[in-house]
Each structure stands twice: as structure tokens, then as C-alpha cells.
């Protein structure tokens, strides 16, 4: 009895340390999401388009991840041949289809909807799928926290009823589908205990081999050719290096530490952080509603993430 009693504090300390690491990684992931959102607007204002930014994100990240995948092939080819269906599923959930849905939705729905609908699907479906597939129970505290997050997102986006048109509903459906795919990515990653760096490599390279050729086939890359060199290289750094590889890796790592239900809440911080980052980069001063929305998102996130769950105790370290 005394032995088991003595091990409890050690286990609690270990779980608390893992929770703290997961939160830290989550904040980095949300910051990266905010950064590429701000610089996407910056690049578009200077002549680039969303397909241009997407190809930089997928293309640069895919090239950076080639050595990682090559080394993994050399070390253990069997993990790919025996589990190819799982890796294919990962590529479909977080690769090209996700990117096409997210950026394609902007052709139908206004940008304010992009700050609400995909993150709503990520948070809600992450919680639901985590409960159904992984047995990660939906507690009242977590549901309440996510509800507060969603209210904060609505305030952040300035979403108005007049923007809910028939045309916008198509874009909203695409946003919801994209968020659901991302939530499913977290579930598969956790269920099969996939390595975060290797998952990043598989997704990035799959997009390099699919989206990038299609982009050059249809557009010829003219916007990239005529873009100002400093604009091009800033977007290569932000969209390709920092966001392309960084978003996937930090989210994957966060899932391994916190579980998909908790991890799915952190992307909701990105719109609020983008409003703050947009101040020095774009000259956009956050409004009172945006500030209140960000505070609500942060409060809801704290409530949802700090709820007790068995996922953390079973996670990787």
C-alpha cells in the first residue's frame, strides 16, 4: 500500500509536465496559424493569390521533408508497406483535400466565416470523434469550454446574419468539411501512435506530388514569376518553412501530448492572435469586440483543456 501511495505524486507530476508541454506546443501552433494568416493577407495585397500561397506552403514544406522521409524509408521500410492505408488516410485528411477545401471556400464565403466555421468543426468534431473512436469522454466542463470558444470566435470574426447567404453556405459547408478532416487527422494520428515528424513528412510530400503539379498545369505560376522578390521570399519563409512544416508538426506533437479532443481547441486561438499580429504588419487595430472575443476564446480554451481526461496519461512523452 505504501509503495502505490508513493508512486501517485510521481504520476501526477509526470501528467502535469506533459500537460504543460502540450499547452506550450499548442500556443506555438496557434501562433504559427496566426502568422501565416496575417502574411497571407499581406501577400494577397501585393499581388499574390490564395493558390500561389498554397503552392508555396505545400511545395516548400514537401521539399524540406524529403530527407526525413528518405531516412525513414532507409531505416524501416516495413512501416510504410505494412501500414500504407494509414499513411494514405493521413495524407487525404490533412494534405491536398484539406487545403483545397479551406482555400476554395473563400471563393464563396467571406473571410469572416473562415474565422468561425472551420474552427467550429475542428473543436466540435475533435471532441465527438475523440469520444466515439478513442473513448475520450465528453465532460460538461469541456463542452462548456468549447461553447465559450465558439462565442468568442463569432465576436472575433464580426460575423453578421446578413452574410449568411445561399452562396456563402456553400463555402461554409466546405469550411466545415475541412475542419472535420483536420479533426479526423488528429484522431488517426493518436489512434495509431504515429510519429509527428514522419506524419508531417508524409502529408507534405503527398501534397508536393499532387497539388504542386496541378497548380503549375492550370496557372503556369505567372503570379509567382512577376511577384516582387522580397514578397516572394517572405512568403516562402512564412508559408513554406514556418507554416508549411511547422503547422503540421506542432499540431501532430500537440495531439501526441494532449490527445485530439484537447488539441482541436487550440487552432481557435489563431484568429485572435492574427488580429494582434495584424496591428504591426497590416496596420489593423483590434476592435473592442475582437479583444473581447480573444479573451473569451482564451478563457474557453483554458476550461476545455484543463479538464481531467485519460488521454494525457496515455500520451507519448
Buried (B, 14 or more C-beta within 10 A) or exposed (E): EEEEEEEEEEEEEEBEEBBEBBBEBBBBBBBBBBBBBBBBBBBEEBEBBBBBBBBBBBBBBBBBBEEBBEEBEEEEEEBBEEBEEBBEBBBBBBBBBBBBBBBBBBEBBBEBBBBBBBBBBBBBBBBBBBBEBBEBBBBEEBBBBBBBBBBBBBBBBBBEEEBEEEEBEBBBBBBBBBBBBBBBBBBBBBBEEBBBBBBBBBBBBBBBBBBBEEBEEEBEBEBBEEBEEEBBEBBBBBBBBBBBBBBBBBBBBBBBBBBBBBBBBBBBBBBBBBBBBBEEEBEBEBEEEBBBBBEBBBBBBBBBBBBEBEBBBEBEE
